[in-house]
Amino acid sequence: MKKKASCFSPLERCQFFLVLLTLFFFITMVSGFGSSSTIAASHGSNTVCGILAGKYQGIQCFQQGKTFSVLPNISYEAISGGQDFFCGLSSGGFDLFCWDTIFPSFNFHGKRIYHNTRFPLTDLTVGDDQVCAVQARTGNIRCWEREARLGLLTPTLPRVEETAFLALTSGKGFSCGIVKDERNVLCWGESGIGDFIEREFGNMSMLSLVAGKSHVCGIAFSGLLICKGINDSGQLNVPLERPFHFSELALGRTYSCALQRSNGSLICWGNRGNINTSVITTDQKVQNLSFQSIISGVDYICGLRTDDFTVICWGPGLSGKLNTSVSLPSMVPGRCVRESCQLCGVLPDSESLCSGDTVICRSCVIELPLPLKPKIKLEAGNVPEPIPSPTAISPSSYPISSPPSKKETLRPLWAYEVFGFVGILSGMFAFAYFIYLKRPGSSKDGKKVLDVARDKQHDSVGSSNTGDSAFIASNASSAPQSRSSSITQLSSMTLGRARSWDYSSKHVEKSEVFTLFELAAATKNFSLENRIGRGSFGTVYKGKLSNIGCEVAIKREEICTRKERGNAFESELVLLTRVHHKHLVSLVGFCEEQNERLLVYEYMSNGALHDHLHTKNTHKSNGSVNSWKIRINIALDAARGIEYLHNYAVPPIIHRDIKSSNILLDANWVGRVSDFGLSLKGPENQEGSMSIKPVGTVGYIDPEYYVLKVLTTKSDVYGFGVVLLELLTGKKAVFKEGEKSGPTGVVEYAGPFIVSGEVWKVLDKRVEIPVMNESEAVELLAYTAMMCVNLEGKERPTMSDVVSNLERALTLCKGSSGTFSPPNFYSFS
């Protein structure tokens, strides 16, 4: 499968991950034999109904060539059809009505079977003779069974009544649902087909489900369309397409249909050997139409057209005609809701389709721009497991990828010669510039202000917060020495070539040149009591400058590290005088005197994230970061800083040592990325790479970079993914569970649980159990982390994708009222 997956371009891979995260939290509304939609079919009486667009969302039906409204004449948000009846949820989900369709009265009167303002219903499914719906607050289901002879609906208690569900669907004599915590499939009902379908799905994690008469199809976490059940007419023989090719589904008795997500066109399969109904899968008149949604009767299909939201039906089961133009006004293409639709935006012109201040949220799945042409073919019966576990393995066992192609290996040698020549020139200019700084008269009162404007660049997120914000310290961490031990296999000569930063004054912001005497006085002669941590090339001290009275953090280079680390001092000095962002550490000045080299930063009062997660924060009551909202906000701050380095710095910058001890917190708990001693200029193209020996910190270093010595911006993404897992679990990047156990990576520890949908098993118990929207935010954080630590760099998201997901997670956290009871998904034993 790895070979086939490589057919995707890097852009398609990033889009695939974004689609996957969007699909996980916003299950596609699919319409089939008995699933919730805005149009429905009662197949026993050939009745088609829909929710009207306009001032109020009433229901109109089409039966025997006539159109009529149903009572009560109120607004509805979802309907679903059975054999001789259909049901509808009122707007808000407080009432559930059902209507008999077997007697053509042309003025249906609804029977209210549910009313509860405290526990509204969300999802609705109607089978041949059964009705089920999900309660919004608990996720539990309520079911009713219909006595066909009397037309009465009586409550029933299925064996899964205490299970929380996300979505439901019904076929003939059975119902199935996606369980909220595990995302696996459970089925119930009098028919044995439900038990068979449940066994066939096993523990597979699903995003959506829809039932036919005796089979069920759905989109798995891998994005592939999976069908289980009876296959007597080929209805399980899914067309060989790539992941996330389909959006909406509709299943009948002997066939299955799906909409292609790219253009809304229809594909059907099944009806093997059934001449009477084969037209459903081969009708040419609907091939060029685009549909917003589709529903199915037993032997016919209806679709809501994208251009005018009218309904067209075809198939021999509908009045014996192959095509029927249903005389219904425009129907709403989705639920009208009072929401901001911040995640995927508002459907265009939805204000005219809904009433009051309600709108229809745009379908994330349909709108995401994936290429139209399939790139891979999957063999039938060889469906991959949902999202292969991206759990990290030890570098020694990491598989070496296939050798580069001939085209890749035969790159022009002149390019390397030019690069080397430019590096030599840059080195000469840098040397000449420092000679200029050392010449007599170049300083005034022991200080020199480098002459360039101090205007700060801003990222697209917002302007820098420069008011009375707290001071910031670079790489200030009291983490044990073992935590900051680095894998350094890079000679100083190689580093010098790679870090050919431009030292010309054109690119250097004004930074004060301090004397060694000043900095020694500020740190009490670099005393132990002033030492606050270690950085990439030296020890960090807290100091107070006497002339301006502000606290600073001073990193003093250790002479023994110069040969090991090369030009780390110059690299960080020039980088921090070139790039400016509110989520990157700020440089105050430097000192180069008497063989001593020091960098001076603004002081960060709350220290390193690593200390709060693993040193200071040992109990729930006294932890300063024991809030999911705070943790997600800190992650977002750091992500924005890294995104700036990758996308907006000129040239782009690869940090190479992203870890929790290099994410620092100010007095307002704003996160900033620090310690740029190992940073390198990245390729102009974000998808480009450099061949260079690896450096980094154990537990955070990208396995692909470590083994193949290929560095890209995705190496930073991997390290940041480990930081996200630290925030999620409270575990160190590498930790020991007990005295007798060996070291375990947090990726190896958390990965299997997250991929299997058991995020709650690895959550840091020092943080309060997430509730309502907050639980969705934590899930999004977890799945974003797992995408970041994928073994293959090309399959990781970009930092822009990560920022987008964390912004969504923070929005969900802010929208959580905290007044609802926590769902079973997050109950700890």
C-alpha positions in Angstrom: 0.0 0.0 0.0 2.9 2.4 0.6 3.9 2.2 -3.0 0.4 3.0 -4.1 0.0 5.9 -1.7 3.1 7.5 -3.1 1.1 8.3 -6.2 -0.3 11.3 -4.4 1.4 14.7 -4.9 2.5 16.5 -1.7 -0.4 19.0 -2.1 -2.9 16.1 -2.4 -1.5 14.5 0.8 -1.9 17.7 2.8 -5.4 18.1 1.5 -6.1 14.5 2.3 -5.2 15.1 5.9 -7.3 18.2 6.1 -10.3 16.4 4.7 -9.7 13.5 7.1 -9.7 15.8 10.2 -12.8 17.7 8.9 -14.6 14.5 8.2 -13.9 13.1 11.6 -15.6 16.0 13.5 -18.4 16.8 10.9 -19.9 13.5 9.7 -21.4 13.8 6.2 -25.1 13.8 6.2 -25.9 10.8 4.0 -29.3 9.8 2.7 -30.5 6.3 2.1 -33.1 3.7 2.8 -33.7 5.2 6.2 -31.3 8.0 7.1 -31.7 11.6 8.1 -31.9 14.2 5.3 -34.0 17.2 4.1 -35.7 14.9 1.5 -37.3 11.5 2.2 -39.1 8.7 0.4 -41.8 6.4 1.7 -41.1 3.6 -0.7 -44.2 1.5 0.0 -46.5 4.2 -1.2 -44.2 6.0 -3.7 -44.4 9.2 -1.7 -41.5 11.8 -1.9 -41.3 14.6 0.7 -39.0 17.5 1.4 -38.4 20.4 3.7 -39.3 23.7 2.0 -36.8 26.6 1.5 -38.1 30.0 2.5 -39.7 31.8 5.4 -40.5 28.6 7.2 -39.2 25.1 6.6 -42.5 23.2 6.4 -42.9 19.8 4.7 -44.4 19.2 1.3 -45.0 15.8 -0.3 -45.6 14.4 -3.8 -47.8 11.4 -4.3 -49.7 10.1 -7.3 -49.0 13.2 -9.3 -50.2 15.6 -6.7 -48.5 18.0 -4.2 -49.7 18.7 -0.7 -48.5 20.0 2.6 -48.4 18.1 5.9 -49.7 19.2 9.3 -48.6 20.6 11.7 -47.4 23.4 9.5 -44.2 24.3 11.5 -40.5 24.4 10.6 -38.6 21.1 10.4 -34.9 20.4 10.3 -34.7 16.7 9.2 -36.9 13.9 7.8 -36.6 10.2 7.1 -38.8 7.7 5.3 -39.9 4.2 6.0 -42.1 1.7 4.1 -45.6 3.3 4.6 -44.7 6.3 6.7 -42.1 8.9 7.3 -41.0 11.1 10.3 -39.7 14.6 10.8 -37.8 16.5 13.5 -39.0 20.0 14.3 -36.5 22.8 14.2 -34.5 22.5 17.4 -35.3 18.8 17.7 -37.8 19.2 20.5 -40.6 17.4 18.7 -40.8 14.2 16.5 -43.8 13.7 14.2 -44.7 10.8 12.0 -47.1 10.6 9.1 -48.8 7.5 7.5 -48.6 7.6 3.7 -50.5 4.4 2.7 -53.8 6.1 2.5 -53.7 9.0 -0.1 -55.6 11.6 1.9 -53.4 14.4 0.4 -53.5 16.2 3.7 -51.4 14.2 6.1 -51.8 14.8 9.9 -48.8 14.1 11.9 -48.7 12.1 15.1 -46.3 13.5 17.7 -44.4 10.7 19.3 -41.8 12.7 21.2 -41.7 16.1 23.0 -38.9 17.2 25.3 -37.4 20.7 25.5 -34.6 19.5 27.8 -33.3 16.7 25.7 -33.8 17.6 22.0 -33.2 15.0 19.3 -30.5 15.3 16.7 -30.1 12.4 14.2 -33.1 10.5 12.9 -33.6 7.2 11.1 -36.7 5.4 9.9 -36.6 1.8 8.7 -39.4 -0.3 7.3 -41.2 -0.4 10.7 -38.9 1.2 13.2 -37.9 4.7 14.2 -34.8 5.8 16.2 -33.2 9.1 17.1 -30.2 10.4 19.1 -30.6 12.6 22.1 -28.4 15.7 21.8 -27.0 15.9 25.3 -26.5 12.3 26.1 -25.9 10.6 22.7 -28.3 7.9 23.8 -31.0 6.7 21.5 -34.8 6.6 21.7 -36.6 4.0 19.5 -40.2 3.2 18.5 -41.7 0.2 16.7 -44.6 0.5 14.3 -47.6 -1.8 14.2 -48.3 -1.7 10.4 -51.9 -2.9 10.7 -52.9 -0.1 13.2 -50.3 2.5 12.3 -49.3 2.9 15.9 -45.7 3.7 17.1 -44.8 2.3 20.5 -41.5 2.8 22.4 -39.0 0.0 22.4 -35.8 -0.6 24.4 -33.0 -1.9 22.1 -30.0 -3.6 23.6 -27.9 -0.6 22.9 -30.1 2.0 24.7 -27.3 3.0 27.1 -24.7 3.5 24.3 -23.9 6.9 23.0 -24.1 7.3 19.3 -23.0 9.8 16.7 -25.2 8.8 13.7 -27.9 6.2 12.9 -29.3 4.5 9.8 -32.0 1.8 9.3 -32.7 -1.0 6.8 -35.4 -3.7 6.7 -35.8 -5.0 10.2 -32.5 -3.6 11.6 -30.8 -0.4 12.6 -27.1 0.5 12.9 -25.2 3.4 14.4 -21.7 4.8 14.9 -20.7 4.6 18.5 -19.5 7.9 19.9 -16.4 6.8 21.7 -14.9 3.9 19.6 -16.5 5.0 16.3 -17.3 1.3 15.6 -20.6 0.0 14.2 -23.3 -1.5 16.4 -26.6 -2.9 15.0 -29.8 -4.1 16.6 -33.3 -5.3 15.6 -35.4 -8.4 15.1 -33.6 -9.3 11.8 -30.4 -11.4 12.0 -28.9 -9.3 9.2 -28.0 -6.6 11.7 -25.9 -8.9 13.8 -24.2 -10.2 10.6 -23.4 -6.6 9.4 -22.0 -5.7 12.8 -19.7 -8.7 12.8 -18.6 -7.8 9.3 -17.6 -4.3 10.2 -15.8 -5.6 13.4 -13.8 -2.8 15.1 -13.4 -0.7 12.0 -13.7 3.0 12.7 -16.3 4.8 10.6 -17.1 8.4 9.7 -20.6 7.8 8.2 -23.1 5.0 7.6 -26.2 4.5 5.4 -28.4 1.3 5.1 -30.1 -0.4 2.3 -32.6 -3.2 2.6 -30.0 -5.8 3.7 -26.7 -4.0 3.4 -24.8 -1.0 4.9 -22.2 1.2 3.4 -20.1 4.0 4.9 -16.9 6.0 4.7 -14.1 4.7 6.9 -11.4 6.7 8.5 -9.1 5.9 5.6 -11.6 7.7 3.4 -12.5 4.5 1.5 -16.1 3.5 0.9 -16.8 0.2 2.7 -19.9 -2.0 2.2 -21.1 -5.0 4.3 -24.1 -7.3 4.3 -25.9 -9.3 1.6 -24.3 -9.2 -1.8 -26.7 -11.1 -3.9 -26.9 -8.5 -6.7 -23.4 -7.0 -6.4 -24.5 -4.1 -4.2 -21.3 -4.5 -2.1 -18.9 -4.3 -5.1 -17.7 -0.7 -4.6 -16.1 1.0 -7.6 -12.3 1.1 -7.3 -11.7 4.7 -6.4 -9.2 6.6 -4.2 -10.0 7.8 -0.6 -12.7 10.5 -0.1 -13.9 10.2 -3.7 -17.5 9.9 -2.5 -19.7 12.1 -0.3 -23.4 11.3 -0.1 -24.8 7.7 -0.3 -28.2 6.2 -1.0 -28.8 2.4 -0.9 -31.8 0.5 -2.2 -32.8 -3.2 -2.2 -30.3 -4.5 -4.7 -28.1 -1.5 -5.5 -25.9 1.2 -4.0 -25.4 4.8 -5.2 -23.0 7.6 -4.3 -22.2 11.1 -5.3 -18.8 12.0 -6.4 -17.5 14.7 -4.1 -15.7 16.6 -6.9 -18.8 17.5 -9.0 -21.9 16.0 -7.4 -22.4 13.4 -10.2 -23.9 10.0 -9.5 -22.4 6.6 -9.6 -24.4 3.4 -8.9 -23.5 -0.3 -8.8 -25.4 -3.6 -8.2 -28.6 -5.0 -9.7 -26.6 -7.9 -11.1 -28.9 -9.9 -13.4 -32.0 -7.9 -12.4 -33.3 -6.5 -15.7 -36.2 -4.6 -14.2 -34.1 -2.4 -11.9 -30.9 -2.2 -13.9 -31.9 1.2 -15.2 -31.1 2.7 -11.9 -27.4 2.1 -12.4 -27.3 2.8 -16.1 -29.7 5.7 -16.7 -27.9 8.1 -19.0 -30.3 11.0 -18.5 -28.9 11.7 -15.0 -25.2 11.3 -15.8 -24.7 15.0 -16.5 -26.6 16.3 -13.5 -25.1 17.5 -10.2 -26.9 16.6 -7.0 -26.7 18.1 -3.5 -28.1 15.0 -1.9 -29.8 11.7 -2.8 -32.3 9.3 -1.3 -33.5 5.8 -2.1 -36.7 3.9 -2.2 -36.6 0.2 -2.8 -36.3 0.4 -6.6 -35.9 4.1 -7.3 -33.6 7.0 -6.6 -34.4 10.7 -6.0 -31.9 13.5 -6.0 -31.9 17.1 -4.9 -30.3 19.0 -7.8 -27.5 21.5 -7.1 -28.6 24.1 -9.6 -32.2 24.8 -8.4 -32.7 22.5 -5.4 -35.6 20.7 -7.1 -36.2 17.0 -6.9 -35.9 14.5 -9.7 -36.6 10.7 -9.3 -36.0 7.7 -11.6 -36.4 4.0 -11.5 -39.2 1.5 -12.1 -40.3 1.4 -8.5 -41.8 4.9 -8.7 -45.2 4.7 -10.4 -43.8 2.3 -12.9 -42.0 5.1 -14.7 -38.3 5.4 -15.4 -38.1 9.2 -14.8 -40.4 11.4 -12.8 -40.3 15.1 -12.5 -41.5 15.7 -8.9 -43.6 18.8 -8.7 -42.1 20.2 -5.5 -40.8 23.7 -4.8 -37.1 24.3 -3.9 -36.0 22.3 -0.9 -33.3 23.3 1.6 -30.0 21.6 0.9 -29.2 21.3 4.6 -30.3 22.1 8.1 -31.0 25.8 8.8 -29.1 26.5 12.1 -28.4 29.5 14.3 -24.6 29.1 14.2 -21.6 31.1 13.0 -20.4 28.3 10.7 -16.8 29.4 11.6 -15.2 26.1 10.5 -16.2 25.9 6.8 -18.3 29.0 6.2 -21.9 29.7 5.2 -23.4 28.1 2.1 -23.9 30.8 -0.5 -27.4 32.4 -0.6 -28.4 30.3 2.4 -30.1 33.3 4.0 -32.7 33.2 1.2 -33.2 29.5 1.8 -33.7 29.8 5.6 -35.8 32.1 7.8 -34.8 34.7 10.4 -31.2 34.6 11.5 -30.7 30.9 10.5 -28.2 29.8 7.8 -26.9 26.6 6.3 -23.3 25.8 7.0 -21.2 24.9 4.1 -20.3 21.2 3.7 -16.6 20.9 4.5 -16.3 17.7 2.5 -17.7 18.9 -0.7 -16.0 22.3 -0.7 -12.4 21.1 -0.2 -10.5 21.2 -3.5 -9.1 17.8 -4.1 -8.1 16.8 -7.7 -10.9 15.3 -9.8 -8.9 12.5 -11.5 -8.3 9.4 -9.5 -4.6 8.6 -8.9 -4.7 5.1 -7.4 -6.7 2.0 -7.8 -7.4 -0.3 -4.9 -7.8 -4.0 -5.4 -11.2 -5.4 -4.4 -11.0 -7.1 -1.0 -7.7 -5.4 -0.2 -9.0 -2.4 1.7 -6.4 -0.9 4.0 -7.1 -0.5 7.7 -8.4 3.0 8.7 -5.4 5.3 8.9 -2.3 3.1 9.4 -0.8 3.8 12.7 1.8 6.6 12.4 3.3 5.4 15.7 7.0 6.2 15.8 9.6 3.5 15.9 13.2 3.5 16.9 15.5 5.1 14.4 17.5 1.9 14.0 14.4 0.1 12.8 13.0 2.8 10.6 12.6 1.6 7.0 14.8 3.2 4.4 12.7 4.6 1.6 13.2 3.6 -2.1 16.2 5.1 -3.8 15.8 8.3 -5.7 15.0 8.2 -9.4 17.6 8.8 -12.0 16.2 12.2 -12.6 16.6 13.1 -9.0 20.2 11.9 -8.7 21.5 13.6 -11.8 21.2 17.1 -10.7 23.5 19.7 -12.3 26.8 20.0 -10.4 27.0 23.7 -11.3 24.3 24.4 -8.8 26.4 23.1 -5.9 29.4 25.0 -7.2 27.4 28.2 -7.2 26.0 27.5 -3.7 29.5 26.9 -2.4 30.8 30.1 -4.1 28.0 32.1 -2.5 28.7 30.6 0.8 32.4 31.6 0.6 31.4 35.2 -0.4 29.0 35.3 2.5 31.7 34.2 4.9 34.1 36.8 3.7 31.5 39.6 4.1 30.7 38.3 7.5 34.3 38.3 8.5 34.8 41.8 7.1 31.8 43.1 8.9 33.0 41.9 12.3 36.4 43.4 11.7 34.5 46.7 11.0 32.7 46.3 14.4 36.0 45.8 16.2 37.7 48.8 14.7 38.5 51.8 17.0 35.7 54.3 17.4 33.0 51.8 16.4 31.4 51.8 19.9 30.2 54.6 22.1 30.5 54.2 25.9 31.1 50.5 25.5 27.9 50.0 23.3 27.1 49.9 19.6 23.6 50.2 18.1 23.5 48.4 14.8 21.9 50.7 12.2 18.7 49.3 10.8 15.0 50.2 11.4 13.3 48.3 14.2 9.9 48.0 12.5 8.6 44.5 13.2 7.0 42.3 10.7 3.6 40.8 11.5 2.1 37.5 10.5 -1.3 37.1 9.0 -2.8 36.2 12.3 -2.4 39.6 13.9 0.0 42.3 15.0 2.6 41.9 17.7 1.6 42.7 21.2 4.2 45.1 22.2 2.5 47.1 24.9 3.4 46.1 28.5 3.7 42.4 27.7 5.9 40.3 29.8 9.6 39.8 29.1 10.8 36.7 27.3 13.8 34.5 27.9 15.4 32.3 25.3 15.7 28.5 26.1 15.3 29.1 29.8 14.5 25.6 31.1 15.4 23.8 34.2 14.9 20.5 32.6 17.3 17.8 33.6 20.4 17.4 31.5 19.1 14.1 30.0 16.1 15.9 28.6 18.2 18.4 26.6 20.9 16.0 25.4 21.2 16.4 21.7 22.0 14.0 18.9 24.8 16.0 17.3 26.5 14.4 14.3 27.2 17.6 12.3 30.7 18.9 12.0 31.3 22.6 12.5 32.5 22.9 8.9 29.2 21.6 7.6 27.3 23.8 9.9 29.3 26.8 8.7 28.4 26.2 5.1 24.7 25.5 5.9 24.3 28.6 8.0 25.7 31.2 5.6 23.6 33.9 7.0 24.0 37.4 5.6 25.8 39.5 8.2 25.4 42.8 6.3 23.9 45.7 8.2 21.1 45.7 5.7 19.6 42.7 7.4 20.5 43.3 11.1 18.1 45.1 13.4 19.5 47.4 16.0 20.6 45.3 18.9 22.7 46.7 21.7 26.3 45.6 22.1 26.9 45.0 25.8 30.2 44.8 27.6 31.1 41.7 29.5 31.4 43.8 32.7 27.7 44.9 32.4 26.4 41.3 31.9 28.6 39.9 34.7 27.2 42.5 37.0 23.6 41.8 35.9 24.0 38.1 36.7 26.0 38.5 39.9 29.1 37.2 38.1 27.1 34.3 36.5 26.3 32.8 39.8 24.5 29.5 40.3 21.5 31.1 41.9 20.9 33.1 38.7 21.2 30.1 36.4 17.8 29.2 34.9 18.4 26.7 32.2 20.4 25.6 29.2 20.3 26.4 25.5 21.7 24.9 22.3 25.2 26.3 22.9 25.4 27.4 26.5 23.9 28.2 29.9 21.1 30.7 30.4 21.2 33.1 33.4 18.6 35.5 34.7 19.9 39.1 35.0 18.9 42.7 35.7 20.4 45.5 33.7 21.3 48.3 36.0 21.1 51.1 33.4 17.5 50.4 32.3 16.3 48.3 35.3 14.7 45.5 33.3 15.1 41.8 33.7 16.7 39.8 30.9 17.9 36.3 30.1 21.5 36.0 29.1 22.8 32.9 27.3 26.6 32.5 27.7 28.4 30.3 25.2 30.5 27.5 26.6 33.8 27.5 24.8 33.8 23.7 24.7 30.7 23.8 22.5 32.1 25.9 19.8 33.8 23.1 18.0 30.8 20.8 18.6 28.1 23.3 17.6 30.0 25.4 15.0 28.5 28.8 14.4 25.4 28.4 16.6 26.1 31.8 18.2 26.3 33.7 14.9 23.3 31.7 13.5 21.0 32.7 16.4 22.3 36.3 16.5 21.6 37.0 12.8 18.4 35.0 12.7 16.9 36.9 15.7 17.9 40.3 14.2 16.2 39.4 10.9 12.9 37.8 11.9 10.3 39.4 14.2 7.0 37.8 15.4 5.0 38.0 18.6 5.4 34.2 19.0 9.2 34.2 18.6 11.7 35.1 21.3 13.0 38.7 21.2 16.6 39.6 21.2 17.9 42.6 23.2 21.5 42.5 22.3 24.8 40.6 22.4 28.4 40.7 23.7 31.6 39.5 22.1 34.6 40.3 24.3 37.6 38.5 25.7 36.8 35.3 23.9 33.3 35.4 25.5 30.1 35.4 23.4 26.7 36.1 25.0 23.2 36.7 23.7 20.7 38.9 25.7 17.0 38.3 25.5 13.9 39.7 27.2 13.0 37.7 30.2 10.0 35.3 30.2 8.6 35.1 33.7 6.7 31.8 33.4 9.6 29.8 32.0 9.4 26.8 29.7 6.4 24.7 28.9 8.4 21.6 29.7 8.7 22.6 33.3 5.0 23.2 33.7 4.1 19.8 32.2 6.8 17.7 33.8 8.4 19.4 36.8 6.2 22.0 38.5 2.8 20.7 37.6 2.5 17.5 39.6 -1.0 17.9 41.0 -4.4 18.9 39.6 -4.9 21.7 42.1 -1.7 23.6 41.6 -1.0 23.3 37.9 -1.0 26.6 36.0 -1.6 24.9 32.6 -4.2 22.4 33.8 -6.9 23.7 31.4 -7.5 22.3 27.9 -8.2 25.8 26.7 -4.9 27.1 28.0 -3.0 24.2 26.6 -4.5 24.5 23.2 -3.9 28.3 23.2 -0.2 27.7 24.0 0.0 25.1 21.2 -1.5 27.6 18.8 0.9 30.3 19.8 3.9 28.1 19.2 2.4 26.8 15.9 2.0 30.4 14.6 5.6 31.1 15.4 6.8 28.0 13.5 4.5 28.8 10.7 6.1 32.3 10.4 9.5 30.7 10.2 8.4 28.3 7.4 6.2 30.6 5.4 7.0 34.2 6.0 10.6 34.5 6.9 12.9 35.4 3.9 14.6 33.0 3.4 12.5 30.3 5.1 13.9 28.9 8.3 13.9 25.3 9.7 14.2 25.4 13.5 15.5 21.8 13.9 15.0 21.6 17.7 11.3 22.1 18.4 10.5 20.7 21.9 8.6 21.7 25.0 11.6 23.2 26.7 12.0 25.6 23.7 8.5 26.9 24.1 8.5 29.7 26.6 5.6 31.5 28.4 5.3 35.1 29.4 3.3 36.5 32.3 0.1 36.3 30.2 0.9 32.7 29.3 1.6 33.6 25.7 3.8 31.0 24.1 7.0 31.8 22.1 9.5 29.7 20.3 13.1 30.1 21.4 16.6 28.7 20.9 17.6 29.1 17.2 21.2 27.9 17.6 20.6 24.9 15.4 18.4 26.6 12.9 19.1 26.6 9.1 17.9 28.4 6.1 15.4 26.2 4.4 14.8 25.7 0.7 12.7 28.4 -1.0 10.1 25.8 -1.9 8.4 24.5 1.2 8.3 21.0 -0.3 12.1 21.1 -1.0 14.7 19.3 1.1 18.4 19.5 2.1 20.8 16.6 2.6 22.6 17.2 5.9 23.6 15.2 8.9 21.0 15.2 11.7 20.9 17.2 14.9 18.1 17.4 17.4 16.8 16.1 20.8 16.0 12.5 21.6 12.3 11.9 21.4 11.6 14.9 19.2 13.9 14.3 16.2 12.2 13.4 12.9 12.9 9.6 12.2 13.0 10.3 8.5 15.6 13.1 9.0 17.6 10.9 11.5 17.8 7.9 9.1 17.9 9.4 5.7 19.6 12.7 6.6 17.0 14.6 4.5 15.9 17.8 6.2 12.6 19.6 5.3 10.2 21.9 7.1 8.2 18.7 7.9 11.0 17.8 10.4 9.8 20.7 12.6 6.3 19.5 12.1 7.3 16.1 13.6 8.8 17.7 16.7 5.8 19.9 17.2 3.6 16.8 17.0 5.5 15.4 19.9 4.9 18.6 21.8 1.1 18.3 21.1 1.2 14.7 22.5 3.0 16.0 25.6 0.2 18.6 26.1 -2.4 15.9 25.6 -1.0 13.2 27.8 1.2 15.0 30.3 4.0 12.5 29.5 7.5 13.4 28.5 8.7 12.8 25.0 10.6 9.8 26.4 9.6 8.4 29.7 9.7 5.3 32.0 6.5 3.9 33.5 8.3 2.1 36.3 11.7 1.1 37.6 11.7 -2.2 35.7 10.3 -0.9 32.4 12.4 0.5 29.6 12.1 4.0 28.0 8.9 4.6 26.0 8.3 7.3 23.5 5.1 9.4 23.9 4.3 8.7 20.2 4.5 4.9 20.8 2.5 5.3 23.9 -0.4 7.4 22.7 -0.5 6.6 19.0 -2.4 3.3 19.1 -5.1 4.6 21.4 -5.7 7.8 19.4 -5.8 6.0 16.0 -8.3 3.5 17.5 -10.6 6.3 18.7 -9.7 5.9 22.4 -8.3 9.4 23.0 -9.8 9.4 26.5 -7.4 6.6 27.6 -4.3 8.8 27.3 -5.6 12.2 28.5 -3.6 13.9 31.3 -5.7 13.3 34.4 -4.4 16.5 36.0 -6.7 18.4 33.6 -10.4 18.4 34.2 -12.4 16.0 32.0 -13.4 17.8 28.8 -17.1 18.5 28.3 -19.2 19.1 25.2 -17.4 21.2 22.6 -14.2 21.0 24.6 -14.1 17.2 24.1 -14.2 17.8 20.3 -11.4 20.3 20.6 -9.3 17.7 22.5 -10.0 15.1 19.9 -9.0 17.5 17.1 -5.7 18.2 19.0 -5.0 14.5 19.3 -5.6 13.7 15.6 -3.6 16.7 14.5 -0.7 15.5 16.7 -0.9 12.0 15.0 -0.8 13.5 11.6 2.3 15.5 12.5 4.2 12.5 13.7 3.5 10.4 10.6 6.7 8.5 9.7 6.8 9.9 6.1 7.4 13.6 6.0 5.3 14.0 2.8 2.3 12.7 4.6 2.5 15.2 7.4 0.5 18.4 7.3 2.1 21.8 6.8 2.3 24.2 9.8 -0.4 26.3 8.2 -2.7 23.2 8.3 -1.7 22.7 11.9 -2.5 26.3 12.8 -5.9 26.0 11.1 -6.8 22.9 13.1 -5.6 24.5 16.4 -7.6 27.6 15.7 -10.7 25.4 15.2 -9.9 23.6 18.4 -9.6 26.8 20.3 -12.9 28.1 18.9 -14.6 24.9 20.0 -13.1 25.4 23.5 -14.3 29.0 23.7 -17.8 27.8 22.7 -18.0 25.2 25.4 -20.4 26.4 28.1 -19.4 23.7 30.5 -22.9 23.3 31.7 -23.6 19.8 30.2 -22.7 16.5 31.8 -19.5 15.0 30.4 -20.2 12.3 27.8 -19.3 8.7 28.5 -16.4 9.1 26.0 -14.3 10.8 28.7 -15.2 9.0 31.9 -12.1 7.7 33.6 -12.0 4.6 35.7 
